[in-house]
Protein backbone atom coordinates (compact mmCIF):
# COMPACT_ATOMS: atom_id res chain seq x y z
CA UNK A 1 0.00 0.00 0.00
CA UNK A 2 1.10 3.57 -0.60
CA UNK A 3 2.33 4.93 2.74
CA UNK A 4 3.49 8.38 1.68
CA UNK A 5 4.84 10.52 -1.12
CA UNK A 6 6.74 13.71 -1.73
CA UNK A 7 5.01 15.14 -4.78
CA UNK A 8 6.90 17.27 -7.33
CA UNK A 9 10.28 17.42 -5.60
CA UNK A 10 12.97 19.13 -7.66
CA UNK A 11 16.35 17.36 -7.87
CA UNK A 12 18.98 19.78 -6.53
CA UNK A 13 22.06 17.73 -7.45
CA UNK A 14 23.34 14.35 -8.62
CA UNK A 15 26.46 12.43 -7.61
CA UNK A 16 27.23 9.51 -9.89
CA UNK A 17 30.24 8.17 -7.99
CA UNK A 18 28.46 7.48 -4.72
CA UNK A 19 27.26 4.08 -3.48
CA UNK A 20 23.57 4.59 -4.27
CA UNK A 21 20.53 6.08 -2.54
CA UNK A 22 18.90 9.52 -2.40
CA UNK A 23 19.51 12.36 0.04
CA UNK A 24 16.24 14.07 0.98
CA UNK A 25 15.80 17.11 3.23
CA UNK A 26 15.36 15.52 6.67
CA UNK A 27 12.39 17.74 7.56
CA UNK A 28 10.59 16.58 4.39
CA UNK A 29 11.34 12.95 5.22
CA UNK A 30 9.85 13.44 8.70
CA UNK A 31 6.76 15.18 7.32
CA UNK A 32 6.17 12.30 4.89
CA UNK A 33 7.01 9.64 7.47
CA UNK A 34 9.98 8.30 5.47
CA UNK A 35 12.62 6.73 7.71
CA UNK A 36 16.39 6.73 7.11
CA UNK A 37 17.32 3.73 4.93
CA UNK A 38 13.68 3.15 3.97
CA UNK A 39 13.05 1.79 0.49
CA UNK A 40 11.61 4.42 -1.89
CA UNK A 41 10.50 4.52 -5.50
CA UNK A 42 11.38 7.65 -7.49
CA UNK A 43 9.36 8.53 -10.60
CA UNK A 44 10.90 11.20 -12.86
CA UNK A 45 8.19 13.41 -14.38
CA UNK A 46 10.60 14.80 -16.97
CA UNK A 47 11.60 11.53 -18.64
CA UNK A 48 9.42 8.75 -17.19
CA UNK A 49 12.28 6.85 -15.55
CA UNK A 50 11.58 5.00 -12.30
CA UNK A 51 14.27 4.08 -9.80
CA UNK A 52 14.09 2.10 -6.59
CA UNK A 53 16.59 2.95 -3.85
CA UNK A 54 16.71 3.95 -0.19
CA UNK A 55 16.42 7.35 1.47
CA UNK A 56 19.05 9.13 3.56
CA UNK A 57 18.38 12.42 5.38
CA UNK A 58 20.00 15.63 4.17
CA UNK A 59 20.11 18.55 6.62
CA UNK A 60 16.65 19.71 7.79
CA UNK A 61 15.22 22.66 5.84
CA UNK A 62 18.03 22.46 3.26
CA UNK A 63 15.64 21.73 0.39
CA UNK A 64 18.09 19.10 -0.84
CA UNK A 65 17.00 16.21 -3.04
CA UNK A 66 20.20 14.60 -4.32
CA UNK A 67 20.26 11.54 -6.57
CA UNK A 68 23.23 9.31 -5.71
CA UNK A 69 24.98 6.50 -7.58
CA UNK A 70 23.83 4.83 -10.78
CA UNK A 71 20.41 6.54 -10.64
CA UNK A 72 22.25 9.76 -11.62
CA UNK A 73 22.42 8.28 -15.15
CA UNK A 74 18.59 8.27 -15.26
CA UNK A 75 17.56 11.31 -13.20
CA UNK A 76 19.21 14.70 -13.72
CA UNK A 77 19.58 17.92 -11.73
CA UNK A 78 16.40 20.07 -11.93
CA UNK A 79 14.20 17.11 -12.91
CA UNK A 80 10.87 17.00 -11.09
CA UNK A 81 10.23 13.72 -9.29
CA UNK A 82 7.69 11.98 -7.10
CA UNK A 83 9.18 9.99 -4.21
CA UNK A 84 6.92 7.16 -2.99
CA UNK A 85 7.17 4.95 0.09
CA UNK A 86 5.08 1.84 0.58
CA UNK A 87 4.08 -0.43 3.46
CA UNK A 88 3.22 -4.11 3.60
CA UNK A 89 -0.09 -4.44 5.41
CA UNK A 90 -2.76 -6.96 6.20
CA UNK A 91 -6.10 -6.12 4.59
CA UNK A 92 -7.36 -4.84 7.97
CA UNK A 93 -4.28 -2.62 8.41
CA UNK A 94 -4.60 -1.36 4.83
CA UNK A 95 -8.16 -0.16 5.45
CA UNK A 96 -6.90 1.97 8.38
CA UNK A 97 -3.77 3.31 6.67
CA UNK A 98 -3.74 7.10 6.26
CA UNK A 99 -1.39 8.11 3.44
CA UNK A 100 0.79 11.20 3.88
CA UNK A 101 1.04 13.30 0.73
CA UNK A 102 3.42 16.26 0.86
CA UNK A 103 3.11 18.70 -2.05
CA UNK A 104 6.25 20.71 -2.81
CA UNK A 105 6.97 23.96 -4.64
CA UNK A 106 9.89 24.62 -7.02
CA UNK A 107 12.29 25.12 -4.09
CA UNK A 108 11.23 21.92 -2.29
CA UNK A 109 9.26 23.79 0.33
CA UNK A 110 5.94 22.38 1.52
CA UNK A 111 3.18 23.87 -0.59
CA UNK A 112 0.29 22.32 1.30
CA UNK A 113 0.20 20.48 4.64
CA UNK A 114 0.52 16.72 4.44
CA UNK A 115 -2.80 14.87 4.22
CA UNK A 116 -4.01 13.48 7.53
N, C-alpha and C positions, 0 to 999 in steps of 0.2 A: 504494500500500500504506500501511496505517497505520504511521506511524513512532513516534508517541508520543501520550500524552494525559495531561492533568491532570484527574482525575476528581473531581467534586463540589466544584469551587472555588466560593466564595461571593463575589459581586460586592460590593466594598467601597465603590464610588462610581461615578457616571456624570458625564460632562461632554459635554453636547450640542454646545456651540460650540467644537469642537476638530476639527482636520482628520483625523478617522478613526483607527482602530487600537485596540489594547487594551494597557494597561500591565499587566504581570504581574511579580510578585516575581521579581527576577533569579535568586535561588537556586533557585526552582521551575523557571524556564526552563532553567537549567543541568541540573538533575536530570532533566528530561524531554528534554533535548537539543534544545530549541527555540532557534533563533538569533535575534538581533535582526533585525527586518524580515522574518522568515519568515512565509509565508502560514499562517494558522490558520483552522479552522472552529470556531465556538462554538455549542453546542446548549444552549438554556435549558430546564432540567428543569421550571421553574415554568409556562411557557406554550407550550413547543414551538417557539418561534422558533429559526431557525438563521441565523447571520450569518458571512460570510467577510470576513476582514480580515488585518492583519499585526500581529505582536507586537513590543512595545517593552519593555525591562526597566525595572521600578520598582526602588527600592533593595532590595538583598538582605535577606532576613529581615523585610521590612516587612509581609508578608501581603497586600500590595495586589493587587487584581484590579479594574482600572478600565476601564469601557467608555467609549470616546471617539467623538465624532462622531455621525452619524446612527443608529448602532446603539443609542444611548441611548434612542431612541424604542421599541425592541423589547425591550431587556433592562434591567431596573431594579436599583437597589441592593438587596442582600440576596437576589437571585435566585441559585439554585444552577445552575451551568453545567458542561459538559464542554468542554474545549478540546482539539481534535485537531490534530495535524500529520501530514502525509502525505509520502511520497517516491515519485518516479518511479523504477522499477527494471526491469531486465530480469528475465525469469522466473528466471534463475539467481541474481541478486542478491536477489530477493524470497524465495526459499527460505532464504536465509541471514540475512535481516533479523530482528533481535531487537527487538521493540517494547518501549518503555519506558512503563510505566503507573504514574503517581504518584497514589496515593489520598490525599485531603485531608480534614481534619476541618473543623468549623464555623468555625475561625479561620484557615483556609488553611495549616495546618501539616501536614507529611507524617505520615500515619497509618500507612503501611506502606512499607517501602523499595520503590523502583522495581523492576519486574521485570527480570531479567537476560536 
